[in-house]
Each structure stands twice: as structure tokens, then as C-alpha cells.
Amino acid sequence: MKNVTLSSGKVIGKGQPCYIIAEIGINHNGSLDIAKQLVDEGANAKADAVKFQKRTPELCVPLDQWEIQRDTPWGRMSYIDYKRKTEFGNLEYSAIDQHAKQRGIDWFASPWDVDSVDFLEYFSPVLYKLASASLTDLELIEKILQTGRPLMISTGMSTVKEITETVAFIKNFDENYPLMIAHSTSAYPCKPEELNLSMIRTLGEMFPDTPIGYSGHETGLATTVAAVALGATFVERHFTLDRAMWGSDHAASVEPQGLARLVKDIRDVEIAAGDGIKKVYEAEISQMKKLRKHISAEYSV
């Protein structure tokens, strides 16, 4: 496996600590104050990174949906105005960039259109994340590849053929491009029987030179920890201050206490995995002498 080294110095891949991403996405609800609180909580939980989503609404929202009326915390408004309301611009992202650096946590975003890549380039992100919905958007992928920055792709709502074709497109651009692949199921929240965590190993067999991870949308923490035990070198979970907040992604998100527990549990699993070499630990010797009838000479003294 070819590990991926980020500009922050962190390394993603085999033999490295799992890179844990708290996805803020649009859970800031258009508020810079909430976004900063989420950065703080991500740093407090010892996550490696927080992630946002960046869209150009005029490019991402189909024309026939622009004037659809929607009830929002800011009153009833058209869908296009709602999407504009929840997008951050240069002022907000400059503040986020500064705040994340002060807290010592990586930040990056999923661009949903070509113009958003140009926008994000100003901040020299440590990597780009391609949303599952964009897996077949070759124009967007090529735009990201032209930056040379590490690329993490999600594979929800995708067939093996689509995944293979996208990886081939990336490798055709540059055989050694710093690529990471996340298993994902695009259901919010996702039922346990549809998580299919065994795909982590399947993807590892399909792409043995590429770090494989997991982007989860389930409720609860156990299955994300299990993903690490199955070989995920990075994990991503949606993150919110309060799951009861207004917005489409909050219900499938973890709250600050849950994120902190997730990070701790993942680190415990990494330590517990050990090195696979059988040994007798110091803590076992007293039990051995108390309980075992026949003791090896090296421990009988």
C-alpha cells in the first residue's frame, strides 16, 4: 500500500493511526459561530480533521428546483435562496482556516463543482474529498487532479464498474496520484444491514496499493469502530452540536460527546490490535503461578 502524506505532516495508510474526520458538511446551518464551535469540538475530541462542503448554488441546483418554496429557520424561501443562505464565502472560510490552524486540526472540503475547486485552492487544503454523488463527474475529478492535492473518493450509490472506471481515470491521469478510497452507503441514516462493512476488505483486494477507509452515515458508534478493525485507514462521520437541530444531515450525525467517544474507542482498538506476536505479559505471571499446575522453568522462579 502506498501511504498518502498530507501537507500537515499526517500520513494516511497501513501502519498509521486511523485518520479520523469529523464532517461538519452543512451542519453549521450558515452560521460562522456554529462552524467555529464545531471546529473547537472536533479539536477537543482529538479528531484529525474537520470537513466542510462547498457548492456554487447556481451550478449545483437544477433550474427546475430554484423556485420551489421551502420552510427554513429564516422563514419560507425559494430553494436556491436557501442554498445561498447556507453557503460560506471567502470571509467565512478565511476565519475557519485561521481558527482551525489555531486549534491544530486539519480542515478541508468536498467541492461539488469546478468553480468550488478554484475557490478552495486559495486555502491550500490538505486534500480534496469527492462526494459519492460526484463519483462519475469526470470534469470535476479532472479539475481536482490538476491541483495535485491528495484525493479521497467516496463510493456510495456506486457500482463496482463505476468505481473501477473512476479509479482507472485517475490512474490514467497519473499512475502514482495520491488517492484514497472510502467505502460508503448513501442512506441517511443507514440501517446496519445496508452498511456492508466487508466491502472495506473487498476494496482493499481490488486496490491493494490504495489506502481504504470508511464514510459512515449510521447512528451509533460501534460499526465505525468495527470498520477500523476491518482495515479502514481513515473514517468519516457527520458531526453536529445537536442532532435535534434543523437540517437534513443532523439526524445521521454524532454529537461532541459521541465524537470524543468514537475517537477514544478507535485509538483503544488500534492499541489492542497489538503486533500479532504471542507473548506472556507481566500481568499474567502472578495469575499463572496461582492457577497453573505445571509452570515452565523460565517462570517457576
Steps between C-alpha positions, in 0.01 A plus 500: 500500500625846410437725799386857440685782675305822551646850504420513874748216553238236578519171315206283389553133431613165633690511828378852578239613754154516347438850362173607663285758320213686665284611211332830575367516144212748509417435867615853576164613356664807349635625835871573535466489879359146482773401255770623741334313788506184291869550420563542874307185587680304229835612639389428859403147396847455346367438150761544229289720275171677448341507158259738331309497170537774241249565223424769249119492534436635152695205356387224737127564533299394191310791347164331547558497877608863545158641583366210706393648833648358819442566869829592669617653830511831311141472380350367179724554198593354162732202494773694320490775764516237773812345340658845473420565866689192615810554285815658641711744299857623522443692824362199687753251368787735578377508859462121505849455354652720769298341778585143396870584485480652849337180628751277323246303297498435125206629298391443143180480296310306237466721191183429304592695187803624308469859624510377860839337436634837385354657814651243736843512336551841661521320837742225391293215650679188627283289267179497299209270576276392213143437612332176393261702284799631303672166435403508133563875449818467297521874432511572873744216565738625231486850646602361839776286347648809339565640849721203588354483850409164658154381402263295716201355314179360650324208333139518622220448244763357263553171316832314488520596131462871582760480776745315278451744213555802723816353652624418148432860395708627793782252437501591131557861604787396728577139594642617833234759584444519881159331514287364786172310464217500756236231519160660561127441475304814412202461734426750777495348755621165372360173637759250632403240241589745223840607633678203336825563686660197335537724192796660680693177453360452149622844395835423660528190281391693192742787559786363715722806448233747617402595858142388562270671751139537604248782481209413728146633522363265764384576851717372783876458518572127513488439126747780428741352753445163332597658167842582645536142629421385144783710359369853440798736502273804529141553612252783459181568693258792477529720805261747667458695821149361545324229298169680558614808306321595178655356183522185292826356633468548877303180570776280355776690682687445825507763774818622677487242779445224244789621285735500799391147585545389139856633489585335834349166396689503169829574674430224754434252218824602328697439819316176573579363152861450610769352277373141460798353686398276789656590834439459871437838659629599842141534622440131416789353698342527843183340363708224342670420829170499684291301251727280287599154619814470284708815447782536247845518654554857386204611714536260796748711694 
